[in-house]
Amino acid sequence: MGSLLGRFREIVPGCAIGGPPPAGWHPLPGLDPLVLCGLTGVGKTATMARLRPMLDGVVDLPERRLLVDQVVADHYRADPAALDRVERFALTARFRADHPGGVAEILSQLVVRQDLAAAPLMFDGLRGAAEIRHAATALPRARFVALLATDFTRLNRLLRRADAFDRIAISPDGGARRPLPPGLDALFTRAEIEQLTGRVAAGTLSEAELAAKLAIVGEERLNYDPDRMMEAFAEIDPARWLAIDTASHEPPAVAAMIADFLRTSPRPAPGRAAAYRR
């Protein structure tokens, strides 16, 4: 990964990548980060906002979006501002084909400035089985929280959050530029489908907006199957990870469970890596 990461540079203040790093910087594999894992709409941002006040002096590592922008897009000479969500999935899939650990490979190469190394470190976030397996071995002292939600819950959160990042290119006729991923109807129950079609019929949800968000949910599942992600977690020491259904718990409760997990779970010893099984 040396040529990919390039020269030593700070991505955010106190956290850098590339090398060789100067004195006074600590590689992340020797530290104890908390790594949040899960798909778009599982509640990572809301959870982190509630969790930060519960942790003393937490330091946010550069988030996934930033790592993709500054490392992956730069490597392939892509303009991240010009990519919609589905195009970003294609870009990160290309990266995984070249670097099977995906974003976890980049995360494991981060270094933290000495004055921040003892602080609680938090990362948002990893996805999919390959990234979890790589991080479990490359970051032997990391602990993980898998945030889970149904596709219908994720879709509704995407429809509510109005984030400009959730952009899908639209054709002149107003429809989604790409056809929806195959088999998407299998993600929802009949009642859920009826609820969505009823909202469109009532005019409270546009067909273009629904198609765009459905494309994100479906494409992300194709790239990062959450069931396979949980199979990867099952291979890791159970003391190192926690899974929470965010559809059943509000963000304050989710944050409290994570804070309790960090207090009660032992920190993995240096060099203690989970078995990596394909």
C-alpha positions in Angstrom: 0.0 0.0 0.0 3.0 2.3 0.3 2.8 3.7 -3.3 -1.0 4.1 -2.9 -0.7 6.1 0.3 2.0 8.3 -1.0 3.8 11.0 1.1 3.2 11.5 4.7 0.2 14.0 5.1 -2.4 14.9 7.7 -5.9 14.0 6.6 -7.3 15.7 9.7 -5.4 17.5 12.4 -3.6 14.9 14.5 -4.2 12.0 12.1 -2.1 11.2 9.1 -1.3 8.7 6.4 1.6 7.9 4.1 5.1 7.7 5.1 7.4 7.3 6.6 5.9 9.2 9.5 8.1 11.4 11.6 8.8 10.8 15.3 5.9 11.3 17.6 3.3 9.6 15.5 1.8 6.2 16.5 0.4 3.6 14.1 -3.2 2.8 14.6 -2.6 -1.0 14.9 -0.9 -0.4 18.3 -3.9 1.7 19.6 -7.4 0.9 20.8 -9.9 2.4 18.3 -13.7 1.9 18.4 -14.8 1.0 14.9 -18.5 1.5 14.0 -19.7 -0.8 11.2 -22.9 -0.8 9.2 -24.7 0.4 6.1 -26.1 3.8 5.3 -29.1 4.6 7.4 -28.3 2.3 10.4 -27.8 5.3 12.6 -24.0 5.8 12.9 -24.1 9.6 12.9 -26.9 9.9 15.4 -25.2 7.3 17.6 -21.8 9.0 17.5 -23.4 12.4 18.4 -24.9 10.8 21.6 -21.8 8.8 22.4 -19.2 11.5 22.3 -20.3 13.2 25.5 -20.2 9.8 27.3 -16.5 9.3 26.4 -13.8 11.5 27.9 -11.9 13.4 25.2 -12.9 11.3 22.3 -11.0 11.8 19.0 -12.8 11.2 15.7 -10.6 9.5 13.2 -11.2 10.7 9.6 -14.5 9.2 8.5 -15.0 6.8 5.7 -16.1 9.4 3.2 -12.9 11.3 3.7 -10.7 8.3 3.3 -12.5 7.4 0.0 -12.2 11.0 -1.2 -8.5 11.5 -0.3 -7.1 8.0 -1.0 -9.3 5.9 -3.2 -10.6 8.7 -5.5 -7.1 10.2 -5.7 -5.6 6.9 -6.6 -7.9 6.4 -9.5 -7.8 10.1 -10.5 -11.5 10.4 -9.9 -13.3 13.6 -8.8 -15.2 12.7 -5.7 -17.5 15.7 -6.0 -18.6 14.5 -9.4 -19.6 11.0 -8.2 -23.1 10.1 -7.1 -23.6 7.4 -4.5 -23.9 4.5 -7.0 -20.7 5.6 -8.8 -18.9 5.7 -5.4 -20.0 2.1 -4.8 -18.4 1.2 -8.2 -15.2 3.1 -7.3 -14.9 1.4 -3.9 -15.7 -2.0 -5.5 -12.8 -1.4 -7.9 -10.6 -0.6 -5.0 -11.6 -3.8 -3.2 -10.7 -5.8 -6.3 -7.2 -4.3 -6.1 -7.0 -4.2 -2.3 -9.3 -6.9 -0.8 -9.4 -5.2 2.7 -11.1 -2.2 1.2 -11.3 0.9 3.4 -10.0 -1.2 6.3 -6.6 -1.4 4.6 -6.5 2.4 4.5 -7.7 2.6 8.1 -5.0 0.3 9.3 -2.3 2.5 7.8 -3.3 5.7 9.7 -1.0 7.2 12.3 -2.1 9.4 15.2 -0.1 12.2 16.8 1.4 11.3 20.2 -0.7 13.7 22.2 -3.9 12.1 20.9 -2.8 8.5 21.0 -4.1 7.9 24.5 -7.5 9.4 23.9 -10.6 7.3 23.0 -10.4 6.9 19.2 -13.6 6.4 17.1 -14.0 5.6 13.4 -17.1 5.7 11.1 -17.2 3.2 9.6 -16.5 -0.1 8.0 -18.9 -2.2 5.8 -19.0 -5.8 4.6 -17.3 -9.0 5.5 -14.0 -8.3 3.8 -13.4 -5.1 5.6 -14.4 -6.6 9.0 -12.0 -9.6 8.5 -9.1 -7.3 7.5 -9.6 -4.9 10.4 -9.9 -7.8 12.9 -6.4 -8.9 12.0 -4.7 -5.6 11.0 -6.1 -3.7 14.1 -5.7 -6.4 16.8 -6.6 -4.0 19.7 -9.7 -2.5 18.0 -13.2 -3.1 19.3 -16.2 -3.1 16.9 -19.8 -2.2 17.1 -22.1 -3.4 14.3 -25.2 -1.2 13.9 -28.1 -3.0 12.2 -31.4 -2.0 10.7 -33.8 -3.5 8.2 -33.7 -2.2 4.6 -37.1 -0.6 5.1 -35.9 1.3 8.1 -32.7 2.4 6.3 -34.8 3.5 3.3 -37.1 5.7 5.4 -34.1 7.2 7.2 -32.5 8.1 3.9 -35.8 9.6 2.7 -35.9 11.8 5.9 -32.3 12.9 6.2 -32.0 15.1 3.1 -28.2 14.7 2.8 -26.7 16.1 -0.4 -24.3 13.2 -0.3 -27.2 10.9 -1.1 -27.2 12.0 -4.7 -28.2 9.9 -7.7 -27.9 11.3 -11.2 -31.3 12.0 -12.7 -32.2 11.8 -16.4 -34.0 14.7 -18.1 -37.4 13.0 -17.8 -37.0 12.9 -14.0 -36.6 9.2 -13.6 -33.5 7.5 -12.1 -30.8 7.3 -14.7 -30.1 3.6 -13.9 -32.6 0.8 -13.5 -33.1 -0.4 -10.0 -31.0 -3.3 -8.9 -32.5 -6.7 -9.6 -34.4 -8.4 -6.9 -35.0 -5.3 -4.9 -38.6 -6.2 -4.3 -37.4 -9.1 -2.2 -36.0 -6.6 0.4 -39.5 -5.5 1.5 -42.7 -7.0 2.8 -46.0 -6.6 1.0 -47.1 -4.1 3.7 -43.9 -2.1 3.3 -44.3 -1.9 -0.5 -47.9 -0.9 -0.1 -46.9 1.9 2.3 -44.3 3.2 -0.2 -46.7 3.1 -3.2 -49.4 4.7 -1.1 -47.1 7.6 -0.2 -46.3 8.1 -3.9 -50.0 8.0 -4.8 -50.7 10.6 -2.1 -48.0 12.9 -3.4 -46.0 12.9 -0.2 -43.1 11.1 -1.9 -42.0 11.5 -5.5 -41.2 8.6 -7.7 -37.8 10.1 -8.5 -36.9 10.4 -4.8 -38.0 6.9 -4.0 -36.1 5.5 -7.0 -32.9 7.3 -6.0 -33.0 6.1 -2.4 -34.0 2.6 -3.4 -31.0 2.5 -5.7 -28.7 3.4 -2.9 -30.2 0.8 -0.5 -30.1 -1.9 -3.1 -26.7 -1.2 -4.5 -25.2 -0.9 -1.0 -26.6 -4.3 0.0 -25.2 -5.9 -3.2 -21.7 -4.5 -2.3 -21.8 -5.0 1.5 -24.2 -7.8 2.4 -24.9 -7.2 6.2 -25.6 -10.9 6.7 -22.1 -11.8 5.4 -20.7 -9.0 7.6 -22.3 -10.7 10.7 -20.8 -14.1 9.6 -17.4 -12.3 9.6 -18.0 -11.0 13.1 -18.9 -14.6 14.3 -15.3 -15.5 13.5 -13.9 -12.8 15.9 -13.5 -13.0 19.7 -16.9 -12.1 21.0 -15.4 -9.9 23.6 -14.2 -7.6 20.8 -17.6 -6.7 19.2 -21.2 -5.8 19.9 -24.2 -5.8 17.6 -27.2 -3.5 18.1 -30.5 -3.3 16.3 -31.0 0.4 15.9 -34.6 -0.1 14.7 -35.5 -1.3 18.2 -33.4 1.2 20.2 -33.3 5.0 20.0 -29.9 6.7 19.6 -29.5 7.5 23.4 -30.0 3.9 24.3 -27.6 2.7 21.5 -24.9 5.1 22.7 -25.4 3.9 26.3 -25.0 0.3 25.3 -21.8 1.1 23.5 -20.4 3.1 26.4 -21.2 0.2 28.7 -19.5 -2.2 26.2 -16.3 -0.1 26.2 -16.3 0.0 30.0 -16.9 -3.7 30.6 -15.1 -5.4 27.7 -11.4 -6.0 28.2 -9.1 -4.2 25.8 -7.5 -6.8 23.5 -3.8 -7.3 24.3 -1.2 -6.1 21.8 -0.7 -8.7 19.1 -3.9 -10.5 19.9 -5.5 -11.0 16.5 -8.6 -12.9 15.6 -8.3 -15.9 13.3 -8.7 -14.9 9.6 -10.7 -17.6 7.9 -11.9 -17.4 4.3 
